[in-house]
Amino acid sequence: MPHTDCIIIGSGIAGLATALRLRQAGFSVTILERERIGREASWAGGGILCPLYAWRYPEPVMRLAAAGMARYPAFISELLDTQTTDPEFFTSGMLILDPVDNAHDANAISAWAEQYTYPHQWQAAEDHFPHLPHDNSLWLPQINTVRNPRLLRALIEAARQADVTILEYQPARELRVAQQRVIGVRCDSATHHAEHVIVTAGAWSGSLVPGLSPAHIFPIRGQMIRFDTAPPAGLKTILLDEGIYLIPRQDGSVVVGSTVEHVGFDKHNTEEAIHHLHRKAVELWPNLAHTPIAQQWSGLRPGTQDE
Ligand SMILES: Cc1cc2nc3c(=O)[nH]c(=O)nc-3n(C[C@H](O)[C@H](O)[C@H](O)COP(=O)(O)OP(=O)(O)OC[C@H]3O[C@@H](n4cnc5c(N)ncnc54)[C@H](O)[C@@H]3O)c2cc1C
C-alpha cells in the first residue's frame, strides 16, 4: 500500500502546477494519471492567457483571471531558468472585433478594463487590417499566450526534476474515505494512501468527487486547426470574432479555434467544424486561403453549471 503526503489525480496543467508547488513546499507528491501524462485539455488548448470576452464572466472569475495573468511571467521565468523546453510565452495582444453585446456596451467594457488594469484602446480594425471593416474593435495590447504542448513538456520536466512521482495509465477509480476523511485512492492494481488527495481530473472530476456528478462538471469539446505557413502568415496578434480566434505562433504558424460543443466525452473532429474554422480563418486572415491545414485536433474543457 504505497503512501505519500499528497496524491493528485490528473496531470493537466492544474495537476502538474499543483504538484510542483507542493513539492517545493516539502510534501511528497504522487500524480495518478489515467492515460498518458498531460495529453488532455491542457495539451489541446490555445494558450490565450485571458478568458475570451473576459468582462462577460462573473466577478470571481474575472478576479481569478487577472490574478493568474499577473503571475504568469514569473511562473514562466521559473520554468525557463530550470527547464530546456521553452513554452513560447509572448505578448501578442488581442484584437477583438465584436466586443460589444446587449449586456455590455463600450463604456461597461472600458470600466472592466480599468478596474482590472488591462490597457485597452478602441479602434477601427480596418486602420490596421483593411479587410476587416469593424469600426468598434477593442485592442488589448498586453494579452499573453503560451504554446500548450510546450508548456506541459516544461512542467513535466520540472515535476520529474522535483521528484514528483508520476504514475501513468493509473485511472483513479474511487476515493477511499474513513471517518469522513479522504484517506486514499483506489486504482485497479493498488490502493494509494495519502494525507491529502487533490482532484484535478478536468472534465472527468465530476465522477470522482463525492457529492459531485458528471452533471456538475462536464466536458465541452473544442476543435482546433493549425496552419503551417511558409513564408510565415504575417499575423502578429490574436484576432477574435464571433467566438473564433486566430493565434500566431512564434514559428509563423497560426492556430485557429475553437468550437464549443456539448457532445459528451467524444474527441472526434467533425468535417463541419473544421470547415467552419477554416472559413472563419480565411475571412479574418486571407493569407491563409491557399494554405493547407497542417493539423486538426480537439480537447474536452471542464465545464460547470455556473458558467
Ligand atoms: C480546444 C481548447 C482550447 C482551449 N483554449 C484555451 C485558451 O486559449 N486559454 C485558456 O486559458 N484555456 C483554454 N482552454 C481550456 C483549458 O485548456 C482547460 O481549462 C485546462 O487545460 C484544464 O486543465 P486541467 O488540468 O483542469 O484539465 P486536463 O488538462 O483535462 O487534465 C485532466 C487530467 O486528468 C486525467 N484524469 C481524468 N480522470 C482521471 C482519473 N479517474 N484518474 C486519473 N487521471 C484522470 C485526464 O486524463 C487528464 O490528463 C481550451 C481548451 C480546449 C479543449
The ligand as an ORCA input file, in Angstrom:
! r2SCAN-3c Opt
* xyz 0 1
  C      -9.697     23.343    -27.735
  C      -9.451     24.048    -26.433
  C      -8.954     25.342    -26.436
  C      -8.711     25.996    -25.225
  N      -8.136     27.228    -25.244
  C      -7.833     27.846    -24.088
  C      -7.161     29.091    -24.082
  O      -6.802     29.631    -25.138
  N      -6.894     29.670    -22.880
  C      -7.253     29.077    -21.698
  O      -6.981     29.639    -20.622
  N      -7.888     27.883    -21.672
  C      -8.173     27.264    -22.836
  N      -8.787     26.048    -22.818
  C      -9.191     25.487    -21.529
  C      -8.007     24.866    -20.806
  O      -7.253     24.103    -21.712
  C      -8.522     23.988    -19.669
  O      -9.378     24.732    -18.839
  C      -7.384     23.469    -18.814
  O      -6.379     22.896    -19.608
  C      -7.906     22.441    -17.831
  O      -6.799     21.880    -17.191
  P      -6.982     20.676    -16.205
  O      -5.642     20.341    -15.684
  O      -8.049     21.028    -15.232
  O      -7.605     19.503    -17.113
  P      -6.924     18.496    -18.167
  O      -5.809     19.113    -18.896
  O      -8.033     17.913    -18.962
  O      -6.295     17.392    -17.241
  C      -7.066     16.477    -16.523
  C      -6.273     15.184    -16.451
  O      -6.928     14.298    -15.543
  C      -6.820     12.989    -16.064
  N      -7.845     12.147    -15.442
  C      -9.178     12.218    -15.616
  N      -9.805     11.292    -14.879
  C      -8.841     10.615    -14.214
  C      -8.859      9.522    -13.303
  N     -10.003      8.938    -12.917
  N      -7.680      9.068    -12.822
  C      -6.504      9.642    -13.193
  N      -6.440     10.670    -14.071
  C      -7.590     11.160    -14.570
  C      -7.020     13.190    -17.560
  O      -6.575     12.073    -18.315
  C      -6.200     14.447    -17.784
  O      -4.854     14.150    -18.092
  C      -9.013     25.357    -24.001
  C      -9.492     24.050    -24.003
  C      -9.708     23.392    -25.205
  C     -10.198     21.972    -25.185
*
